[in-house]
């Protein structure tokens, strides 16, 4: 019983770390629950999804990650674009900068 509690908390920690990094809580929970130490280490070392550049699908207009080969909405095969859209983190930082500047003015 104690082992299941330990597995649960490893899974919870991995899920929270994965969610903070912009990925799926449930997937990282399962990985960290099934393989406790290695799963949590992988969640900690996994990339930050909200720092990834994005692009717009030519088929449906949905904004997807730059590394996606297929649109998750319409299934269109995506070619590498000429230009990329700023990442979610860059857009949020720009908003915070604009908000701070407007409060100071």
Residue, then its C-alpha position, 0 to 999 in steps of 0.5 A: x500500500x505504501x508503494x502505491x502512495x509513493x507511485x501516486x506522488x511521483x505521478x502527481x509530481x511528474x504531471x504537475x511539472x509536465x503541465x507547467x511546461x505546457x504539456x499534458x498532465x495526464x500523460x506525464x502523470x502516467x509516465x511518472x507513475x509507471x516509471x517513478x524516478x525516470x519518469x519524473x526526471x524525464x518530465x523535468x528535462x522535457x522541453x518547454x512547449x510554450x517556448x516553441x515557435x508556431x505557425x499557421x495551418x494553410x488549410x484551416x488557419x489553426x496555429x500549431x507548433x513549428x515542429x508539427x508535421x500535420x495539423x492536429x485540426x484538419x490533418x493537412x501535411x505542413x511544409x516548413x514555413x518561410x516565417x514563424x509566429x512568436x511563441x506563447x511565452x514571447x507573446x505573454x512577455x510582450x503583453x506584460x511589457x505593454x501592460x507595465x508601460x501603460x500603468x507607468x504612463 
